[in-house]
């Protein structure tokens, strides 16, 4: 949450989908387990199998057989949603928790997302709601929530792996669990989203200029640039320099920001470095990436050094390896299950599978099972703006943007909304390759297919790294099928972060506090501040001067005066001030006050001795005396005795002239004005 120009700006609102692993998936083998659970004479006894066993061993009976709840942003339920002014969504995954926020009473914030992110996020939320309906149908609408199943002693008795997911490391995350939103909540949420094209300017409240630039991670994923009257901010989310599907990371758009918030640590596991702080620190010293000049040529050289490694080719090697392993399983008579949530990875895999199948003598069907797959794949074919360069060239030349378009026409790829579709059952054959949503192996077709193939040693399960595999596969054990766990690029590699930040040359960098041991060397050459969770970090005032655009007719009325104690010249003017597109304007009032009748304004400090000298120059004589005031403190006053009597008392915020002689009062007032700046 960032407070800029008095506006509260929230970046992203995701869900922790890995937390779904604490629930039992609905499947045939689990029906017996839930129905055979011991009945209780007391409503207080939860149906959670062997949860209360003292040894706290983790097995499938520990998983919770209830309709899943979803883990939102920590303490979301405690937020005052009415205080949020702007929400910026960086990726489709960052949108999944948004309906929880938009349905909150008092929420009225403006939500911005790229067109592609909004549409892909819609597909993901609709798919999640559809998959969740299986649980609703099984458990019924009046099922008690899993939070009501537990007393505190029962939570304490859970196995450590489940307890940490439910309560968090510090035991404060129980309130983060919420029942899933409805399809109506999703529609209402999307109506509140304002979509942006690439680098399109949006102006919030006439003050903030907001732009979205590609992050390279996925189609539509972006980093944000915010420009206010006195400060501009760049927000870097999970990014990839080059991609085989999405537009490359546009890091040049963030050159020279006043503040750069760097939050891309998705691909970096800090625990790998714990206990070896020195080796980690050596990764971020950036000793070979110093910038010796600030010209465009130097920046191009540094940009080339960042891009000298083709990340997309490394990803292609991984994808080809997955295809090779898959074909080996198919040749052995096994099927392949690919539950991956990354759209770009799935699109590239489909193209490569077609090549591998065509080059082999084995013909195997590819099934895509998802309630939104047909719409999703059709949408990717008409989306040029956020695609990488060679995909755009294909579109403009009239060629298919992705290989799946031709493969669907040739009936090599088949799309079905559910695993129990009549058309799928009629066409089903094994071995086959199935691509379906991930949802932590707890929702949708992946559950039924894992139950079918988990005992087949020739079958293959392809997982994306990032979840606890042992816990995710717990309901399906013992597992005989092969499991291939792959890590795909999900952010900038740690060793590339310092040269990137040095090239961008922000005036201030904000980093999470837990990265301090690893980025301490960087803070020696660039100004870095580290922020803590649940604490407010106040940034130093910006030295930038605000520009004021003055209307010509008003500027012509300016009368300049030179100040006494410095070389500044100033002028007084009156107008109507307003802010538009982040710029401040001053226009002439409809009925300007005549300059002659405007009272003079003076400021400064009056010294009695200087005032006495000034009075003597105009023939006024007096003396300085110390008098006792009503509050008991003494103060100096100037007694005037010639050409008349007057008393001049100097206070902190005012000067009081007491006299019955109007001409003498005028003389004293003129003497005071000569010692002050006035306009």
C-alpha positions as CSV (number, residue, x, y, z in Angstrom):
1,X,0.0,0.0,0.0
2,X,1.5,3.3,-1.1
3,X,0.3,6.8,-0.1
4,X,1.1,9.2,-2.9
5,X,-0.3,12.7,-3.1
6,X,-2.8,11.8,-0.3
7,X,-4.2,8.8,-2.3
8,X,-3.9,5.2,-0.9
9,X,-2.8,2.9,-3.7
10,X,-3.0,-0.9,-3.4
11,X,-0.8,-3.1,-5.6
12,X,-2.5,-6.4,-6.5
13,X,-4.9,-8.6,-4.4
14,X,-4.0,-12.3,-4.9
15,X,-5.0,-15.6,-3.3
16,X,-2.7,-18.1,-1.7
17,X,-3.8,-21.1,-3.8
18,X,-1.1,-23.4,-2.3
19,X,-3.2,-23.3,0.9
20,X,-5.8,-25.4,-0.8
21,X,-3.6,-28.5,-0.1
22,X,-5.0,-28.8,3.4
23,X,-8.4,-29.9,2.0
24,X,-9.3,-33.4,0.8
25,X,-10.1,-33.5,-2.9
26,X,-13.5,-35.0,-3.8
27,X,-12.9,-38.4,-5.4
28,X,-14.3,-41.9,-5.2
29,X,-11.7,-43.1,-2.8
30,X,-12.5,-40.3,-0.4
31,X,-16.3,-40.9,-0.4
32,X,-15.8,-44.0,1.8
33,X,-13.4,-42.1,4.1
34,X,-15.8,-39.2,4.8
35,X,-18.9,-41.5,5.1
36,X,-17.1,-43.9,7.4
37,X,-15.9,-41.2,9.7
38,X,-17.0,-41.9,13.2
39,X,-20.4,-40.4,14.0
40,X,-20.5,-38.2,17.0
41,X,-23.1,-37.6,19.7
42,X,-21.8,-34.1,20.1
43,X,-22.0,-31.4,17.5
44,X,-18.7,-30.0,18.8
45,X,-16.6,-33.0,17.6
46,X,-15.2,-32.3,14.1
47,X,-15.2,-34.9,11.4
48,X,-11.5,-34.7,10.7
49,X,-10.3,-38.3,11.0
50,X,-7.2,-38.9,13.0
51,X,-6.4,-35.2,13.5
52,X,-6.1,-35.5,17.3
53,X,-3.5,-38.3,17.3
54,X,-0.7,-37.4,19.6
55,X,2.1,-38.3,17.2
56,X,0.9,-35.7,14.8
57,X,2.0,-37.7,11.8
58,X,0.8,-36.3,8.5
59,X,-1.3,-38.6,6.3
60,X,-4.4,-38.4,4.1
61,X,-6.7,-38.7,7.1
62,X,-5.4,-35.4,8.4
63,X,-6.7,-33.5,5.4
64,X,-9.9,-31.6,6.0
65,X,-13.0,-33.2,4.2
66,X,-15.0,-30.0,3.9
67,X,-15.8,-27.4,1.3
68,X,-12.6,-25.4,0.8
69,X,-12.1,-21.9,2.2
70,X,-9.6,-19.6,0.4
71,X,-6.6,-17.8,2.0
72,X,-6.6,-14.1,1.1
73,X,-4.1,-11.3,1.7
74,X,-3.3,-11.4,5.4
75,X,-5.6,-9.2,7.5
76,X,-7.7,-8.3,4.5
77,X,-10.8,-8.7,6.8
78,X,-9.4,-5.9,9.0
79,X,-8.8,-3.4,6.3
80,X,-11.0,-0.3,6.0
81,X,-11.8,-0.7,2.3
82,X,-13.3,2.8,2.1
83,X,-9.8,4.3,2.6
84,X,-8.4,2.6,-0.5
85,X,-8.5,5.0,-3.5
86,X,-6.7,3.1,-6.3
87,X,-6.1,-0.6,-6.9
88,X,-3.5,-1.6,-9.6
89,X,-3.5,-5.2,-10.8
90,X,-0.2,-6.4,-12.3
91,X,-1.2,-9.9,-13.5
92,X,-4.2,-12.2,-13.7
93,X,-3.0,-14.1,-10.6
94,X,-2.9,-10.7,-8.7
95,X,-6.6,-10.4,-9.5
96,X,-8.0,-13.6,-8.0
97,X,-8.6,-12.1,-4.5
98,X,-10.2,-8.9,-5.9
99,X,-13.9,-9.9,-5.5
100,X,-13.3,-10.4,-1.8
101,X,-12.3,-6.7,-1.7
102,X,-14.9,-5.2,-4.1
103,X,-17.8,-6.9,-2.3
104,X,-16.7,-5.2,1.0
105,X,-19.0,-2.5,2.3
106,X,-17.6,1.0,1.6
107,X,-15.3,-0.1,-1.2
108,X,-15.2,2.6,-3.9
109,X,-11.7,2.5,-5.2
110,X,-10.8,2.9,-8.9
111,X,-9.3,-0.4,-10.2
112,X,-6.9,-0.4,-13.1
113,X,-5.6,-3.4,-15.1
114,X,-4.5,-4.0,-18.7
115,X,-7.1,-5.3,-21.1
116,X,-5.4,-8.7,-21.3
117,X,-5.0,-9.0,-17.5
118,X,-8.7,-8.2,-16.9
119,X,-9.9,-10.7,-19.5
120,X,-7.5,-13.5,-18.4
121,X,-8.2,-12.8,-14.8
122,X,-11.9,-13.1,-15.6
123,X,-11.3,-16.6,-17.2
124,X,-9.4,-17.7,-14.1
125,X,-12.0,-16.6,-11.6
126,X,-14.8,-18.1,-13.6
127,X,-12.9,-21.4,-13.8
128,X,-12.2,-21.4,-10.1
129,X,-15.9,-20.8,-9.3
130,X,-16.9,-23.6,-11.7
131,X,-14.4,-26.1,-10.2
132,X,-15.5,-25.1,-6.7
133,X,-19.1,-26.1,-7.6
134,X,-18.2,-29.8,-7.3
135,X,-17.6,-29.3,-3.6
136,X,-20.8,-27.3,-3.2
137,X,-22.8,-30.1,-4.9
138,X,-21.2,-32.8,-2.7
139,X,-21.3,-31.1,0.7
140,X,-24.5,-29.2,0.2
141,X,-25.3,-25.5,0.7
142,X,-25.5,-25.7,4.5
143,X,-22.2,-27.4,5.1
144,X,-20.5,-26.0,8.2
145,X,-17.3,-24.1,7.4
146,X,-14.0,-25.7,8.2
147,X,-13.2,-22.9,10.6
148,X,-16.2,-23.9,12.7
149,X,-14.9,-27.5,12.9
150,X,-12.1,-26.6,15.3
151,X,-11.6,-25.5,18.8
152,X,-8.2,-24.0,19.7
153,X,-6.9,-27.2,21.3
154,X,-7.7,-29.1,18.1
155,X,-5.9,-26.5,16.0
156,X,-2.9,-26.9,18.3
157,X,-3.0,-30.7,17.8
158,X,-2.8,-30.5,14.0
159,X,0.4,-31.8,12.3
160,X,2.9,-28.9,12.0
161,X,2.6,-28.7,8.2
162,X,-1.2,-28.1,8.3
163,X,-1.0,-25.9,11.4
164,X,1.4,-23.5,9.8
165,X,-0.8,-23.2,6.6
166,X,-3.9,-22.6,8.6
167,X,-2.5,-20.3,11.3
168,X,0.6,-18.9,9.7
169,X,4.1,-18.9,11.3
170,X,3.0,-16.4,14.0
171,X,-0.5,-17.8,14.5
172,X,-2.3,-14.7,13.3
173,X,-3.7,-15.9,9.8
174,X,-6.8,-17.7,10.8
175,X,-8.9,-14.7,9.9
176,X,-7.5,-14.7,6.4
177,X,-9.7,-17.6,5.4
178,X,-12.9,-16.8,3.5
179,X,-15.5,-18.7,1.6
180,X,-15.2,-18.4,-2.2
181,X,-17.0,-15.6,-4.0
182,X,-19.8,-16.3,-6.4
183,X,-20.1,-15.8,-10.2
184,X,-22.2,-12.7,-9.4
185,X,-19.4,-11.3,-7.3
186,X,-17.0,-11.8,-10.2
187,X,-19.3,-10.0,-12.6
188,X,-19.7,-7.1,-10.2
189,X,-15.9,-6.9,-9.6
190,X,-15.2,-6.8,-13.4
191,X,-17.6,-3.9,-13.8
192,X,-15.4,-1.8,-11.5
193,X,-12.2,-2.4,-13.5
194,X,-11.0,0.2,-15.9
195,X,-8.9,-1.5,-18.6
196,X,-5.8,0.1,-20.1
197,X,-4.0,-0.4,-23.4
198,X,-0.2,-0.7,-23.5
199,X,1.4,2.5,-22.1
200,X,-2.0,4.2,-22.2
201,X,-2.2,7.2,-19.7
202,X,-4.9,7.1,-17.1
203,X,-5.4,10.2,-14.9
204,X,-6.8,9.6,-11.4
205,X,-8.6,12.6,-9.9
206,X,-6.7,15.0,-12.1
207,X,-3.5,14.4,-10.1
208,X,-1.9,10.9,-10.7
209,X,-0.8,9.8,-14.2
210,X,-0.9,6.0,-14.3
211,X,0.7,3.9,-17.1
212,X,1.2,0.1,-17.5
213,X,4.3,-1.3,-19.2
214,X,5.0,-4.9,-20.0
215,X,6.8,-7.1,-17.4
216,X,7.5,-10.0,-19.9
217,X,6.2,-12.6,-17.5
218,X,2.8,-13.3,-19.1
219,X,0.4,-11.9,-21.7
220,X,-0.9,-8.6,-20.2
221,X,1.3,-8.7,-17.1
222,X,2.7,-5.3,-16.4
223,X,4.8,-3.0,-14.2
224,X,3.3,0.3,-13.1
225,X,4.5,3.9,-13.5
226,X,2.9,6.6,-11.4
227,X,3.6,10.3,-11.8
228,X,2.3,12.9,-9.4
229,X,3.0,16.7,-9.2
230,X,6.1,16.3,-7.1
231,X,7.2,12.6,-7.4
232,X,7.1,9.7,-9.8
233,X,7.1,6.1,-8.7
234,X,7.9,2.8,-10.5
235,X,6.6,-0.5,-9.3
236,X,8.4,-3.6,-10.5
237,X,6.5,-6.8,-10.1
238,X,7.6,-10.3,-11.3
239,X,9.3,-9.7,-14.6
240,X,11.2,-11.6,-17.3
241,X,13.6,-9.9,-19.8
242,X,12.6,-12.0,-22.8
243,X,9.7,-14.4,-23.4
244,X,8.6,-16.7,-26.1
245,X,5.0,-15.5,-25.8
246,X,4.6,-12.2,-24.0
247,X,6.1,-8.8,-24.9
248,X,9.6,-8.3,-23.4
249,X,10.1,-6.5,-20.1
250,X,10.2,-2.8,-20.9
251,X,12.6,-1.7,-18.2
252,X,13.6,1.5,-20.1
253,X,10.2,3.0,-19.2
254,X,11.4,3.2,-15.6
255,X,14.6,5.1,-16.1
256,X,15.3,7.8,-13.5
257,X,12.3,7.3,-11.2
258,X,12.2,9.2,-8.0
259,X,11.2,6.0,-6.2
260,X,11.4,2.4,-7.4
261,X,9.5,-0.2,-5.5
262,X,11.2,-3.6,-6.3
263,X,8.9,-6.5,-5.4
264,X,10.1,-9.2,-7.9
265,X,11.3,-12.0,-5.7
266,X,9.0,-14.8,-7.1
267,X,12.0,-16.7,-8.7
268,X,14.3,-16.2,-5.7
269,X,14.2,-18.5,-2.7
270,X,15.9,-16.6,0.0
271,X,16.1,-19.7,2.2
272,X,18.7,-21.1,-0.1
273,X,21.1,-18.4,1.2
274,X,20.3,-18.5,4.9
275,X,23.4,-19.3,6.9
276,X,25.7,-18.3,4.0
277,X,25.2,-14.5,4.0
278,X,28.6,-13.8,2.6
279,X,28.1,-15.9,-0.5
280,X,24.7,-14.3,-1.0
281,X,26.1,-10.8,-0.6
282,X,28.7,-11.5,-3.2
283,X,26.0,-12.1,-5.7
284,X,24.6,-8.5,-5.4
285,X,27.8,-6.5,-5.2
286,X,27.4,-5.5,-8.8
287,X,31.2,-4.9,-9.1
288,X,31.3,-5.5,-12.9
289,X,28.2,-3.4,-13.7
290,X,29.1,0.1,-12.6
291,X,27.9,3.0,-14.8
292,X,30.6,5.5,-15.8
293,X,28.4,7.8,-17.8
294,X,24.8,8.9,-18.1
295,X,24.5,9.1,-21.9
296,X,22.3,7.0,-24.1
297,X,25.2,5.0,-25.5
298,X,26.2,3.8,-22.1
299,X,22.7,2.8,-21.2
300,X,22.4,0.8,-24.4
301,X,25.6,-1.0,-23.5
302,X,24.3,-1.9,-20.1
303,X,21.0,-2.9,-21.6
304,X,22.8,-5.3,-23.9
305,X,24.7,-6.8,-20.9
306,X,21.4,-7.5,-19.2
307,X,20.0,-9.2,-22.3
308,X,23.1,-11.1,-23.3
309,X,21.5,-14.3,-22.1
310,X,18.5,-15.5,-24.0
311,X,16.0,-16.6,-21.3
312,X,13.4,-17.8,-23.8
313,X,15.8,-20.3,-25.3
314,X,16.5,-21.8,-21.8
315,X,12.8,-22.1,-21.3
316,X,12.5,-23.9,-24.6
317,X,15.0,-26.5,-23.5
318,X,12.9,-27.2,-20.5
319,X,9.8,-27.5,-22.5
320,X,11.4,-29.8,-25.0
321,X,12.6,-32.0,-22.1
322,X,9.0,-32.2,-20.9
323,X,7.8,-33.2,-24.3
324,X,10.6,-35.9,-24.6
325,X,9.7,-37.4,-21.2
326,X,6.0,-37.3,-22.1
327,X,6.5,-39.2,-25.4
328,X,8.6,-41.8,-23.5
329,X,5.6,-42.3,-21.2
330,X,3.2,-42.6,-24.0
331,X,5.4,-45.1,-25.9
332,X,5.4,-47.2,-22.7
333,X,1.6,-47.2,-22.6
334,X,1.1,-44.5,-20.0
335,X,-0.8,-41.2,-20.1
336,X,0.5,-37.7,-19.3
337,X,-1.2,-35.2,-17.0
338,X,-0.1,-31.6,-17.2
339,X,-1.8,-29.3,-14.6
340,X,0.0,-26.0,-15.1
341,X,-1.4,-22.6,-14.4
342,X,1.0,-20.6,-16.6
343,X,-0.8,-19.7,-19.9
344,X,2.4,-18.9,-21.8
345,X,4.0,-22.3,-20.8
346,X,0.8,-24.2,-21.9
347,X,0.7,-22.4,-25.3
348,X,4.3,-23.3,-26.0
349,X,3.9,-26.9,-24.8
350,X,1.0,-27.4,-27.2
351,X,3.1,-26.3,-30.1
352,X,6.0,-28.5,-29.2
353,X,3.8,-31.6,-28.5
354,X,2.5,-31.3,-32.1
355,X,6.1,-31.3,-33.4
356,X,7.1,-34.3,-31.3
357,X,4.0,-36.3,-32.2
358,X,4.5,-35.6,-35.9
359,X,8.1,-36.6,-35.8
360,X,7.3,-39.9,-34.0
361,X,5.4,-43.0,-35.1
362,X,3.1,-42.7,-32.0
363,X,-0.2,-40.9,-32.5
364,X,-1.7,-39.7,-29.2
365,X,-4.7,-37.4,-28.6
366,X,-4.3,-34.2,-26.7
367,X,-7.2,-33.2,-24.5
368,X,-7.6,-29.8,-22.9
369,X,-10.2,-29.9,-20.1
370,X,-11.4,-26.6,-18.6
371,X,-14.6,-24.7,-18.4
372,X,-13.0,-21.7,-20.0
373,X,-10.4,-23.3,-22.3
374,X,-12.3,-22.6,-25.5
375,X,-12.8,-18.9,-24.8
376,X,-9.3,-18.5,-23.5
377,X,-7.6,-20.0,-26.5
378,X,-9.8,-18.0,-28.9
379,X,-8.9,-14.8,-27.0
380,X,-5.1,-15.4,-27.3
381,X,-5.5,-15.5,-31.1
382,X,-6.8,-11.9,-31.3
383,X,-4.5,-10.2,-28.8
384,X,-1.6,-8.6,-30.7
385,X,-0.7,-5.8,-28.2
386,X,0.9,-7.8,-25.4
387,X,2.6,-10.5,-27.6
388,X,6.3,-10.8,-28.3
389,X,7.7,-9.4,-31.5
390,X,7.8,-12.6,-33.6
391,X,4.2,-13.5,-32.5
392,X,3.0,-10.0,-33.6
393,X,4.7,-10.5,-37.0
394,X,2.8,-13.7,-37.5
395,X,-0.5,-12.0,-36.7
396,X,0.2,-9.1,-39.1
397,X,1.3,-11.5,-41.9
398,X,-2.0,-13.4,-41.6
399,X,-0.4,-16.6,-40.1
400,X,-1.7,-18.3,-36.9
401,X,-0.3,-16.6,-33.8
402,X,-0.1,-19.9,-31.9
403,X,0.2,-23.5,-33.1
404,X,-2.9,-24.7,-31.3
405,X,-5.2,-22.9,-33.8
406,X,-4.2,-25.2,-36.6
407,X,-4.1,-28.2,-34.3
408,X,-7.7,-27.7,-33.2
409,X,-8.8,-27.4,-36.8
410,X,-6.9,-30.6,-37.6
411,X,-8.6,-32.3,-34.6
412,X,-5.3,-33.1,-33.0
413,X,-6.3,-31.1,-29.9
414,X,-9.7,-31.6,-28.4
415,X,-11.3,-29.1,-25.9
416,X,-13.9,-30.1,-23.3
417,X,-15.4,-28.1,-20.4
418,X,-15.5,-31.0,-17.9
419,X,-14.0,-34.4,-17.4
420,X,-17.5,-36.0,-17.4
421,X,-18.6,-34.4,-20.7
422,X,-20.5,-36.8,-22.9
423,X,-18.4,-35.9,-25.9
424,X,-15.2,-36.6,-24.0
425,X,-16.4,-39.9,-22.8
426,X,-17.3,-40.9,-26.3
427,X,-13.9,-39.9,-27.7
428,X,-11.8,-41.0,-24.7
429,X,-8.8,-43.2,-25.4
430,X,-5.6,-44.0,-23.6
431,X,-2.7,-43.3,-23.6
432,X,-3.4,-39.6,-24.0
433,X,-2.0,-36.2,-23.0
434,X,-4.3,-34.1,-20.8
435,X,-3.8,-30.4,-20.1
436,X,-6.0,-29.0,-17.3
437,X,-6.0,-26.3,-14.6
438,X,-3.7,-26.6,-11.6
439,X,-5.6,-25.4,-8.4
440,X,-3.1,-27.2,-6.2
441,X,-4.3,-30.7,-7.3
442,X,-7.6,-30.2,-5.2
443,X,-10.1,-29.0,-7.8
444,X,-11.4,-30.0,-11.2
445,X,-10.4,-32.7,-13.6
446,X,-6.9,-33.2,-12.2
447,X,-8.4,-34.9,-9.1
448,X,-10.2,-37.5,-11.1
449,X,-7.4,-38.2,-13.5
450,X,-4.8,-38.5,-10.7
451,X,-7.1,-41.1,-9.0
452,X,-7.2,-43.0,-12.3
453,X,-3.5,-42.9,-13.1
454,X,-1.6,-42.6,-9.8
455,X,-1.0,-46.3,-9.6
456,X,0.3,-46.6,-13.2
457,X,4.2,-46.5,-13.3
458,X,4.1,-45.7,-17.0
459,X,2.1,-42.5,-16.6
460,X,3.6,-39.1,-16.0
461,X,2.6,-36.1,-13.9
462,X,4.2,-32.7,-14.8
463,X,4.1,-30.2,-12.0
464,X,5.3,-26.6,-11.8
465,X,7.6,-25.9,-8.9
466,X,6.2,-23.7,-6.2
467,X,3.9,-25.9,-4.0
468,X,4.7,-28.5,-1.4
469,X,4.7,-31.6,-3.6
470,X,4.5,-34.1,-0.7
471,X,1.4,-32.4,0.7
472,X,-0.2,-31.8,-2.7
473,X,0.2,-35.5,-3.6
474,X,-0.8,-36.8,-0.2
475,X,-4.4,-37.8,-1.1
476,X,-3.2,-39.9,-4.0
477,X,-0.5,-41.9,-2.2
478,X,0.9,-44.5,-2.8
479,X,1.9,-43.0,-6.1
480,X,3.5,-45.2,-8.8
481,X,3.3,-42.8,-11.6
482,X,6.4,-40.7,-12.4
483,X,6.4,-37.0,-11.3
484,X,8.3,-34.4,-13.1
485,X,8.7,-31.1,-11.2
486,X,9.7,-28.2,-13.4
487,X,10.8,-24.7,-12.5
488,X,10.0,-22.0,-15.1
489,X,11.2,-18.4,-15.1
490,X,8.9,-16.4,-12.8
491,X,11.1,-13.4,-12.2
492,X,14.4,-11.7,-12.8
493,X,17.3,-13.8,-11.6
494,X,19.0,-12.5,-8.4
495,X,22.4,-11.8,-10.1
496,X,20.7,-9.6,-12.7
497,X,18.9,-7.4,-10.2
498,X,21.9,-5.1,-9.2
499,X,22.9,-4.3,-12.7
500,X,19.3,-3.6,-13.6
501,X,18.8,-1.2,-10.6
502,X,22.1,0.5,-11.3
503,X,21.1,1.1,-14.9
504,X,17.7,2.4,-14.0
505,X,19.4,4.9,-11.6
506,X,16.4,5.6,-9.4
507,X,16.8,8.3,-6.7
508,X,15.5,5.8,-4.1
509,X,15.0,2.1,-4.0
510,X,12.5,0.3,-1.7
511,X,13.1,-3.4,-0.9
512,X,11.6,-5.8,1.6
513,X,13.4,-6.0,4.9
514,X,14.1,-9.7,4.6
515,X,16.4,-8.9,1.6
516,X,18.6,-6.6,3.6
517,X,21.5,-9.1,4.2
518,X,21.7,-9.8,0.4
519,X,21.3,-6.3,-0.9
520,X,23.4,-4.4,1.7
521,X,26.3,-4.0,-0.7
522,X,24.0,-2.4,-3.3
523,X,22.9,0.2,-0.7
524,X,26.5,1.5,-0.6
525,X,26.2,2.7,-4.2
526,X,22.5,3.4,-4.5
527,X,20.1,4.8,-1.9
528,X,18.1,1.9,-0.6
529,X,15.4,1.7,2.1
530,X,14.0,-1.5,3.5
531,X,10.3,-1.8,4.5
532,X,8.8,-4.1,7.1
533,X,5.5,-5.9,7.0
534,X,2.6,-4.1,8.8
535,X,4.8,-1.0,9.4
536,X,4.7,2.4,7.7
537,X,7.8,3.6,6.0
538,X,7.9,7.3,5.5
539,X,10.1,8.5,2.6
540,X,12.2,11.6,2.7
541,X,10.7,14.7,1.2
542,X,11.3,15.1,-2.5
543,X,13.5,18.0,-3.6
544,X,11.6,18.3,-6.8
545,X,9.9,21.7,-7.3
546,X,6.4,21.7,-8.5
547,X,5.6,23.5,-11.8
548,X,2.8,26.0,-11.9
549,X,1.3,27.0,-15.2
550,X,0.0,30.6,-15.0
551,X,-2.5,31.9,-17.5
552,X,-1.1,34.7,-19.8
553,X,-3.7,37.3,-18.8
554,X,-2.9,36.7,-15.1
555,X,0.9,36.7,-15.7
556,X,0.7,40.1,-17.3
557,X,-0.6,41.5,-14.0
558,X,2.5,40.5,-12.0
559,X,4.4,43.3,-10.3
560,X,7.8,42.2,-9.1
561,X,9.5,43.3,-5.9
562,X,13.0,42.4,-4.7
563,X,13.4,40.9,-1.3
564,X,15.7,42.6,1.2
565,X,17.8,39.7,2.5
566,X,18.4,37.7,-0.8
567,X,18.3,38.1,-4.5
568,X,14.8,36.7,-5.0
569,X,12.1,38.7,-6.7
570,X,8.5,38.0,-5.8
571,X,5.1,39.0,-6.9
572,X,1.6,38.8,-5.5
573,X,-1.3,37.4,-7.5
574,X,-4.7,36.0,-7.0
575,X,-6.3,33.3,-9.2
576,X,-8.1,30.0,-9.3
577,X,-5.9,27.0,-8.7
578,X,-6.8,23.5,-10.2
579,X,-5.0,20.3,-11.0
580,X,-5.4,18.5,-14.3
581,X,-3.4,15.5,-15.7
582,X,-0.9,15.8,-12.9
583,X,-0.2,19.5,-13.7
584,X,-1.1,22.6,-11.7
585,X,-2.7,25.6,-13.3
586,X,-3.5,29.1,-12.1
587,X,-6.2,31.0,-14.0
588,X,-7.4,34.6,-13.5
589,X,-10.5,35.0,-11.3
590,X,-13.7,36.1,-13.1
591,X,-13.8,39.3,-11.0
592,X,-10.3,40.1,-10.1
593,X,-9.8,42.5,-7.1
594,X,-8.3,45.8,-8.2
595,X,-4.6,45.9,-7.3
596,X,-5.0,49.3,-5.7
597,X,-7.3,48.1,-2.9
598,X,-5.4,45.0,-2.0
599,X,-3.8,45.3,1.4
600,X,-0.1,45.0,1.7
601,X,1.3,41.8,3.2
602,X,4.5,42.0,5.2
603,X,6.6,39.3,6.9
604,X,9.9,39.0,8.7
605,X,11.3,39.7,12.2
606,X,11.5,43.2,13.8
607,X,14.5,44.1,16.1
608,X,13.7,47.0,18.5
609,X,17.1,48.5,18.2
610,X,16.9,48.5,14.4
611,X,13.4,50.0,14.7
612,X,14.7,52.7,17.0
613,X,17.4,53.7,14.4
614,X,14.7,53.7,11.7
615,X,12.5,56.0,13.8
616,X,15.3,58.4,14.6
617,X,15.9,58.8,10.8
618,X,12.4,60.2,10.4
619,X,12.5,62.5,13.5
620,X,10.9,60.1,16.0
621,X,12.6,59.7,19.3
622,X,12.2,57.0,22.0
623,X,13.8,54.5,24.3
624,X,13.8,50.8,24.9
625,X,12.5,49.6,28.3
626,X,11.7,46.2,29.8
627,X,8.2,45.7,31.3
628,X,6.6,42.8,33.1
629,X,3.6,41.3,31.3
630,X,0.5,39.7,32.9
631,X,1.8,36.2,32.5
632,X,4.8,37.0,34.6
633,X,7.3,37.1,31.8
634,X,9.2,40.2,30.8
635,X,9.3,41.7,27.3
636,X,10.9,44.7,25.7
637,X,8.9,47.7,24.5
638,X,9.8,50.9,22.8
639,X,8.5,54.2,24.4
640,X,8.1,57.0,21.9
641,X,8.2,60.5,23.6
642,X,8.8,62.9,20.6
643,X,6.9,64.3,18.6
644,X,4.2,62.5,20.6
645,X,3.7,59.6,22.9
646,X,3.4,56.0,21.7
647,X,4.1,52.5,22.9
648,X,5.5,49.8,20.6
649,X,5.4,46.2,21.8
650,X,6.9,43.4,19.7
651,X,5.4,39.9,20.3
652,X,6.1,36.6,18.6
653,X,3.4,36.9,16.0
654,X,2.5,40.6,16.0
655,X,3.6,44.2,16.7
656,X,1.2,46.4,18.7
657,X,1.5,50.2,18.2
658,X,-0.5,52.1,20.9
659,X,-1.0,55.9,20.3
660,X,-3.7,58.5,20.1
661,X,-1.9,60.4,17.4
662,X,-2.8,59.1,13.9
663,X,0.0,60.8,12.1
664,X,2.6,59.4,14.6
665,X,1.0,55.9,14.2
666,X,1.5,56.2,10.4
667,X,5.1,57.2,10.8
668,X,5.8,54.3,13.1
669,X,4.0,51.9,10.8
670,X,6.1,53.1,7.8
671,X,9.3,52.6,9.9
672,X,8.3,49.0,10.7
673,X,7.6,48.3,7.0
674,X,11.1,49.4,6.0
675,X,12.5,46.5,8.1
676,X,10.2,43.9,6.6
677,X,9.7,42.2,3.2
678,X,6.4,43.1,1.8
679,X,4.2,42.8,-1.2
